[in-house]
Amino acid sequence: MLFSIYRRIGLVLGLSLLLVNAAYSYTLLNSTLWSVNGHLYQVYGGSSSWEDAAAFANTVTVPGFYNGYLATVHSADENAVITSLLTLPAWLGGYQPPGELDPNANWRWVSGEPWTYTNWYPGQPNDYLGPGSEQYLVIYTNGMWHDYPQGTRPSFVVELNPVPDPASIVGLGAGLAGLLLRRRKR
């Protein structure tokens, strides 16, 4: 009886996951694990708006990693790693808040990390279609960035952060406890 209940729950969960993923028709084109930061980068193909790509990225799960998000870039090396995966222009996790009329102002990462590095193509960002018209970030196969309007792109890059090894968490906790005890003795 108990096995039958677990089997039904498993079937319902499996079908639910299948239905959620069926709503998206994306194909994993390329991926790499970057040893410098331990992050996994995956490029998906399939025509997508920035919002749909961002929503899908949040559903990507890989054992040993937190859920994904549209990729963020913080150095020339990271930009090169992502560029090496591309065969088509791709959405990244950069955006401007709605209503921002200055093409250079208030760019943000979906992860909330600081906007510290850019690789804009000369003359970009430019809101080519008018003020506030291009508020999403696209990376081209040459590694250069463009601001882009809401519309579709042929691919997007998902980034996943590693889940810390339980042993390192225990070590960190022991180290913090030792510091607290040392402070109390003074």
C-alpha positions as CSV (number, residue, x, y, z in Angstrom):
1,M,0.0,0.0,0.0
2,L,2.7,2.5,1.0
3,F,4.7,1.6,-2.2
4,S,1.6,2.3,-4.3
5,I,1.2,5.8,-2.7
6,Y,4.9,6.6,-3.3
7,R,4.6,5.4,-6.9
8,R,1.5,7.6,-7.5
9,I,3.3,10.6,-6.0
10,G,6.4,9.9,-8.1
11,L,4.2,9.6,-11.2
12,V,2.4,12.9,-10.5
13,L,5.7,14.7,-9.8
14,G,7.2,13.3,-12.9
15,L,4.3,14.3,-15.1
16,S,4.3,17.8,-13.5
17,L,8.0,18.3,-14.3
18,L,7.4,17.0,-17.8
19,L,4.5,19.5,-18.3
20,V,6.5,22.4,-16.9
21,N,9.4,21.7,-19.2
22,A,7.1,21.1,-22.1
23,A,6.0,24.7,-21.8
24,Y,9.6,25.5,-22.9
25,S,11.0,24.2,-26.2
26,Y,14.7,24.9,-25.6
27,T,17.7,22.7,-26.4
28,L,20.9,22.5,-24.5
29,L,23.6,23.5,-27.1
30,N,26.8,23.7,-25.1
31,S,28.1,23.9,-21.5
32,T,31.2,24.2,-19.5
33,L,32.3,24.1,-15.8
34,W,34.7,27.1,-15.3
35,S,37.3,26.0,-12.8
36,V,38.1,29.6,-11.7
37,N,34.7,30.1,-9.9
38,G,33.2,26.6,-10.1
39,H,30.1,27.9,-12.0
40,L,28.4,25.9,-14.7
41,Y,27.5,27.8,-17.9
42,Q,24.9,26.3,-20.2
43,V,23.8,27.7,-23.6
44,Y,20.3,26.9,-24.7
45,G,18.9,27.3,-28.2
46,G,15.3,28.2,-29.1
47,S,13.7,31.5,-30.0
48,S,12.9,33.3,-26.7
49,S,12.1,36.6,-25.2
50,W,14.4,37.9,-22.5
51,E,11.6,37.3,-19.9
52,D,10.9,33.8,-21.0
53,A,14.6,33.0,-21.0
54,A,15.0,34.4,-17.5
55,A,12.0,32.3,-16.3
56,F,13.3,29.1,-17.9
57,A,16.8,29.8,-16.4
58,N,15.2,29.8,-12.9
59,T,13.9,26.3,-13.5
60,V,17.2,24.8,-14.6
61,T,18.5,22.3,-12.0
62,V,21.7,20.3,-12.0
63,P,22.7,18.1,-9.0
64,G,25.4,19.9,-7.0
65,F,24.3,23.3,-8.1
66,Y,21.7,25.9,-7.0
67,N,19.0,26.7,-9.5
68,G,20.1,28.6,-12.6
69,Y,19.7,32.2,-13.7
70,L,20.6,34.1,-16.9
71,A,24.4,34.5,-16.8
72,T,26.2,37.4,-15.3
73,V,29.7,38.6,-16.4
74,H,32.2,40.1,-14.0
75,S,35.5,39.9,-15.9
76,A,37.1,39.6,-19.4
77,D,38.0,36.0,-18.6
78,E,34.4,35.1,-17.7
79,N,33.2,36.9,-20.8
80,A,35.7,34.8,-22.9
81,V,34.5,31.5,-21.3
82,I,30.9,32.4,-22.2
83,T,31.8,33.6,-25.7
84,S,33.6,30.3,-26.3
85,L,30.3,28.5,-25.9
86,L,28.3,30.6,-28.4
87,T,27.3,29.8,-31.9
88,L,24.5,32.4,-31.9
89,P,23.9,35.7,-30.2
90,A,22.5,35.1,-26.7
91,W,20.6,36.8,-23.9
92,L,22.6,37.5,-20.7
93,G,21.2,38.4,-17.3
94,G,21.7,42.1,-17.7
95,Y,18.7,44.5,-17.9
96,Q,17.6,48.1,-17.1
97,P,14.5,48.8,-15.0
98,P,11.4,49.6,-16.9
99,G,11.2,53.3,-17.8
100,E,14.9,54.0,-17.7
101,L,15.5,56.4,-20.6
102,D,19.3,56.8,-20.3
103,P,20.8,53.9,-22.3
104,N,23.9,54.0,-20.0
105,A,22.2,54.2,-16.7
106,N,21.1,51.6,-14.1
107,W,22.2,48.4,-15.8
108,R,21.6,45.5,-13.4
109,W,22.2,41.7,-13.1
110,V,19.4,39.4,-12.4
111,S,21.4,37.9,-9.5
112,G,21.7,41.3,-7.7
113,E,25.5,41.3,-8.1
114,P,27.1,44.6,-8.7
115,W,27.5,45.8,-12.3
116,T,31.3,46.2,-12.4
117,Y,32.4,44.9,-15.8
118,T,31.2,45.7,-19.3
119,N,32.2,44.7,-22.8
120,W,30.0,47.0,-24.9
121,Y,30.5,47.2,-28.7
122,P,31.6,50.7,-29.6
123,G,28.5,53.0,-29.6
124,Q,26.5,50.7,-27.4
125,P,24.3,50.9,-25.4
126,N,22.4,53.2,-27.6
127,D,18.6,52.8,-27.4
128,Y,18.6,52.7,-31.2
129,L,14.8,52.6,-31.4
130,G,14.3,55.6,-29.1
131,P,14.7,56.4,-25.4
132,G,14.0,53.4,-23.2
133,S,13.6,51.1,-26.1
134,E,16.5,48.6,-25.6
135,Q,16.7,47.5,-22.0
136,Y,18.1,43.9,-22.3
137,L,21.6,42.6,-22.7
138,V,22.7,40.4,-25.7
139,I,26.2,39.0,-26.1
140,Y,27.4,38.3,-29.7
141,T,29.7,35.5,-30.8
142,N,32.6,37.9,-30.8
143,G,32.0,38.6,-27.1
144,M,30.8,42.1,-27.6
145,W,27.6,43.3,-25.9
146,H,24.6,45.2,-27.3
147,D,21.5,46.6,-25.6
148,Y,18.5,45.0,-27.3
149,P,14.7,45.6,-27.3
150,Q,12.2,43.1,-26.1
151,G,11.9,40.6,-28.8
152,T,13.3,37.2,-29.5
153,R,16.9,35.9,-29.6
154,P,18.0,32.5,-30.8
155,S,19.8,31.5,-27.6
156,F,20.6,32.4,-24.0
157,V,23.2,31.6,-21.3
158,V,22.3,30.0,-18.0
159,E,24.7,30.1,-15.0
160,L,24.5,27.8,-12.0
161,N,26.5,28.3,-8.8
162,P,27.9,25.2,-7.0
163,V,26.4,24.1,-3.7
164,P,29.2,24.2,-1.1
165,D,30.7,20.9,0.0
166,P,29.2,19.9,3.4
167,A,32.7,19.4,4.8
168,S,33.7,23.0,4.0
169,I,30.5,24.3,5.7
170,V,31.4,22.3,8.8
171,G,35.0,23.7,8.7
172,L,33.7,27.2,8.3
173,G,31.3,26.7,11.3
174,A,34.1,25.3,13.4
175,G,36.4,28.2,12.5
176,L,33.7,30.8,13.4
177,A,33.0,29.0,16.7
178,G,36.7,29.1,17.5
179,L,36.9,32.8,16.8
180,L,33.9,33.5,19.0
181,L,35.3,31.4,21.9
182,R,38.6,33.1,21.6
183,R,37.0,36.5,21.7
184,R,35.0,35.5,24.8
185,K,38.2,34.5,26.7
186,R,39.6,38.0,26.3
